[in-house]
């Protein structure tokens, strides 16, 4: 607009200060801290890639990384697909009770997962949860292996009952959000595409797969990538479900970062943060790439 | 979508599936509320009462025990946590609303030296995970005297990259001619913001406000880091401790507390459902 004015500087001074002091600055320092040994007081000792070298042989780091990736891979695609299928039904003209369904499905997005997690924990907790107790009472002489920390099926040793619980809750919590966003995307699809497909004699499933799904591809990409970024940083659900009984089977990167922070091993905590940062960066790059391709 | 409606049976089946999913979204809440009015004995699986487990959903409380709510309120200083959460969320919403909008205005409608650098600084903050920055953010907050108090929950969130970006996008749609006209009438930039930009960008400001409020109200990680005394704990922190059995042992009393803690937001959400959906979903819908 106008050439010279101090207004933009006045408007931006405080925001830039806040972002610098609480986000950008701490991120840079945090990444640097990954190369130091520091307890939070006294001088920090430079250790080069020592922390990262320790990570490689850390028997708690690998399960945390694996759990985080398992959590992301098994929770994001199901929520996105469920959201898509629900949206295609709910937005149909003949569907009755759209507002009601949307309200119900969006509820988990709004309510603190910490609170709802308590109820979930009570339902699913392997030690004393209602569902595990019911399983034991219905068909087993004694508590089955998977309720005592073992895998659910022997050929997927990393898939424990607590992990499945976390995944179920994450899908429960995010499917409605995906549905609402898909509803918005679907309302932008040109009606004539459907009509053309109908004239061509496409089946209902054919229309869904060859017309609707490609049309909402940008939204799918967005949900996948933001879902992956959010999933990589998962903390609150894990905390709500396992705070007192944390075991290696459910520790995620984020939780491990926080635990090391609590133990005043700040450099080590920051190094794990560096790994998380790298993973987030890859996911973000992917997002930018996908968005650029869609824009082109 | 399709002009021909599917067979009646298909439609019925589709409704059944969607309603079942919707019900499953409500189930944990129903379970919470129904347990909140049970006696301890009813809340336990039947085996504990000397019978076999019958795995029934929420389970009707045969003997209503309203006293659980009073017990919960006595055991936990619910009102304090409420107050902290409410004050933190309201202040954050207000402060962030103003600053995000002004920053968005500056980036959308002014040309100035350093514009690109500032824009990219803002954009970059959107993808920086808090788990990398929290250690030094915590140290910075400590230096500024913002540990274990309400300021610590508000000031770091007084602006957000996402908020500034959304406001910039919204304000970019305000016609330049309106701003020029206002300027010819002798309006200052702040007056232009208030009288020209704000009314047009209001839907985004409101949606962002709801988003900010919900995010602050539910935030967990940062409060866990900066708050440790009871007098500045927020609801999610209290709830997490409650769930671990810190304040009360009885499950029904714990559920009563959860009900007290979550129900108001649920009620507000149901009433303003449309605005909430818009607010929280705005980010992606804009794509």
Interface residues (C-beta under 8 A of the other chain):
Chain A: X1 X2 X3 X5 X7 X8 X9 X11 X12 X14 X15 X16 X18 X19 X20 X21 X22 X23 X24 X25 X26 X27 X29 X30 X31 X33 X82 X86 X88 X89 X90 X91 X92 X93 X94 X95 X96 X97 X99 X100 X101 X102 X103 X104 X105 X106 X107 X108 X109 X110 X111 X112 X113 X114 X115 X116 X117 X118 X119 X120 X121 X122 X123 X130 X131 X133 X134 X137 X138 X172 X175 X176 X177 X180 X181 X184 X186 X189 X191 X194 X195 X198 X204 X207 X212 X218 X219 X222 X223 X226 X229 X232 X233 X235 X236 X239 X240 X243 X244 X253 X254 X257 X258 X261 X266 X269 X270 X273 X274 X276 X277 X280 X281 X284 X291
Chain B: X1 X2 X3 X4 X5 X6 X11 X14 X15 X17 X18 X19 X21 X22 X23 X24 X25 X26 X28 X29 X31 X32 X45 X47 X52 X53 X55 X99 X100 X102 X103 X105 X106 X107 X109 X110 X111 X112 X115 X118 X121 X122 X124 X125 X127 X128 X129 X130 X131 X132 X133 X134 X135 X136 X137 X139 X140 X141 X155 X156 X158 X159 X161 X164 X176 X179 X180 X183 X189 X190 X214 X217 X218 X220 X221 X224 X225 X235 X236 X239 X240 X242 X243 X244 X245 X251 X254 X255 X258 X261 X262 X265 X266 X269 X270 X273 X276 X277 X280 X281 X284 X285 X287
